[in-house]
Amino acid sequence: MNRYGPPAPQRDPEPDGAPDEDYARAYADGYGEGLREAFRELLSHASRGHTPQELRMLVESRLARVKEDIEFKRRSMLAPPRRPDWGSLLRSPAPAPTVLGSLATTPVPRAGGTYLWWEARPQRSVDFVAANLGRFPRLLWISIHPPPGRPDLPPEKLTALRVGPRLSAPTAGEGTLGPEQIAGQVQDAVAEPGGALVYLEAVEFLSTEYQTEGMHRLVNFIASKVVGTTSVFVASVDPDALAPTDRSRLGHSFGTVS
């Protein structure tokens, strides 16, 4: 007889191949949370008055990033907890690297990738474009300013698309393009063999001259065109030039934000 009480009831072993209840519950909970997040994002876009075509482009852009998001989540769950590095708090910060455009300090773009750089002045984004231009046969430079004269931006690869104001007179905006013309040239360049590296630094001007909706439409159009191709889309934006809601909305149009 057991001196400490009656023996504990024995649990019958589960037969081979029986589902693990804890695993199934965790999987179902994760699946449900993913559905809720997807529908919340879709409702958020729909509440802003997007057309069905715009919603489709937003959803396609988001779907293209699902694999990347899953891999990030998997790695974050498998990574061991990070211990605080007390030594780094006591040391002076290391000087920032001076060669911002080197591949050691900027990611290598993936085919069909979209990259957004928050910066008051275009610098890191331009270095990123220059460092990776050798991978592309052509560069579309969308701006109100001419491209900088840099030896790592060879003119034979570069097509400058100068953004202009709305036409208020026959001669106004001569030599410049509106969002519709820019979208057409982007579509043609992306369809060419080898694709294109598309660079945009006129977001603030577009949001002022063509309203924020016009700006978002062009950004989402370009992003949707590079998805599934060998092309890459890069944009530089001053975060202080946009309202918080527009900053958040713009960030969701890009797969990588720096």
N, C-alpha and C positions, 0 to 999 in steps of 0.2 A: 504493500500500500504506500502511496506517495504521502510522506509526512507533511508536505507543504500544501496539501489539498488535492482535489481530484485532478486527474491529468487533463491537459488542455485538449480540446477537440482537434482531431487531425483533419486537415484540409485535403480533400481529394485532389490529386495532381491533375492539371489540365491535360486533356489529350493532345497528342502531337497535332500541330497545325491550328490550335485554338487561338483566336485573336487575343491580343494583349489589350485589356480594357483601358489601362492607363494610356497606352500609346494611341489607341483609337480615339480616346477622348481628347488628348492633346492635339492630335491631327485635326479633328473636327473643329475644335476651338480656334485653331490657327486658320483653318479654311474659312470659318465664319467671320473672323476678324478681317481677313483679306477681302471678303465680299463686301462687308460694311464699309471698309475704307474706299473701295472702288466706287460704290454707289454714292458715298458722300462726296467724292471728288466730282463725279458726273453731275450730281445735283448742284454742286457749287458752280460748275461751268454753265449749266442750263439756266441758273438763276440770273446770270449776267446777260441774257438775251442773245446768246450765240445762235447763228443759223445752223440748220442740220449739217451743212457742209463743213462749217467751222468745228462743230462738235465731233464730226468724223475725223478731222485732221488732229484734233486734240487727243482723241481716244487712240488713234493710230500711233501718235508720237509717244503716248504713255505706254502702250503695249510694247513698243520697241525697247523700252527700258525695264520690262518686267524681269527678264533673266538677270540683268545687272543688279536689280534690287534684291532678288532672291539670293544671289551669291553674296552680296554685302551682308544680308541678314544672317546667312549661314555662318559666315566667318565671324561675325560679331558674337554669335552664340557659342562658337567653339573656342574663341580666344580666351586664354586665362585672364583672371582679373589683374589689372595693372596696378603695381605697387607704386606709391608716390615716390618720385625721384627727388628726395630732399636735397641732394647735392646740387641739382640744377637750380634750386631756389637760392642757393648761397653763392653760385658762380655768376659772373657777369655774362650777359647774353652774348652769344657769338655773333660776329658781324654778318650781315646779310650777304649772300653771294652777289658779286658784281655783274656776272654774266647771266642775266635773267633769261636770255633766249637759249641757253644751252639745254640739251636734252636731259642733263642731270637735274635741272630745276623745273622742267615742264613735262607734263605727261605726253606720251606718244599718242596721237589721235587714232581712234579706231574707225574703221570704215562705217559711214553712216552716222558718226557721232555728232553731237551738238554741244557746244561749249560756250558758257557765259562767264565773262570776267567783270566783276564789280570793281571799278577803278575810276577815280576822278578824272584822270587823263589817260588816254590809250598808251600803255607802255608794255605791261606784261602780255596783253593779248597780241600786240604787234610782234613782240619777241617770239611768242608761241607760233604765230603764222610764219615768220621768217625761218624759224628753226625747222619747221616741218614742210616748207614749200617744195622741197626737193621730191617729195612723195607724190606730187600732183602736177599734171601738165599745164594747169591754168589756175589763175587767181582772180576772183571777182572782188573788187574793192568798192564797197558801197559806203559813201560818205558825202558830206558837204564840202570836205576839204580834199585836195589832191593827195595821193599817197606820198609818204616821206621818201626822199631820195636816199635809199639805202642800198648798198651793193648786194645785200642778201634778199632783195626784192627785185629780181631782174625784170626789166620792162617788157621783155619778149613773152613773159608769162602773164603779165598783169593787164587786166581790163578794168579801168576806173569807171564806175557808174556814179555820177554826181547827182545827188538828190537835190531837187529844186522845189520852190514853193508852188502853191496852186497858181495856175495861170489867170491873171486878172487883166492882162492886155496881150495883144498879139506878140509883142516882143518880150514879155515877162517870162523869166525862166528859160530863156533861150540856151540850148546846150545842156539842159538838165533833164532829169527824168522823174516821173511820179511813181508811186508804188506799183501801178499796173504794168508800166513799162519795165520796171526793175524785176518784177515777178516773172515776166516773159523771158527776159535775158537769163535769169537764174535757171529757169526750167530748161532752156536750150543748153546752157553750159553743163548742167548736171547730166543731161542725156548724152553728151559727147563721150567718146571712149576715154577711159581714165578718170572721168568725173571732174570735179572742180573743188577748190578750197574757196569757200564763200566767206567773206569778212564784212561785218556790218558795224559801223560806229556812228550811225545817224539815228539811233533810237530816240534820243531826246528831241531832235529836230522833227522827226516824224510824228511823235506824240503831240507836239505843239502845232505843227502845220496841218496835219491830217487827222488830228484828234487821237486819243489813245486807242480807240477801236481800230482805226486805220493802221496804226503801228502794230498792234497785236495781230491783226490779220496778216500783214506782210511777214512778220516773224514766224507765225505758225505755218504759213505757206512754205517758207524756205525750209523750216525744220521738217515738214512733211515730205518735201521733195528729196532731201538727202537721205532719209531713212531707207534702209535696204539697198543703198548704192555704195559706191566707193568714195563718194564725196563727203565733205566735212563742213559744218557750219560753225563759225566763230563770231561772237558779238562782244563788244565792249560798251559798258553802260556806266554812267555816273549815278550811283544809287541815290544821291541827294537830289537829282533832277526829276525823280518820279515819286508819286504818292505811295504810301506803304502798300495799299491794295494792288497797285500796278506793279510794284517791285515783286510782290509775292506771286502775282499772276504770271509775270514774265519769267520768273525763276522756274516755274512749273513747265515752261515750254522747252527747257533745255535738259539734256541728260546729265551734264556735268556743270557745276557752278563753282567758281573760285573767287 
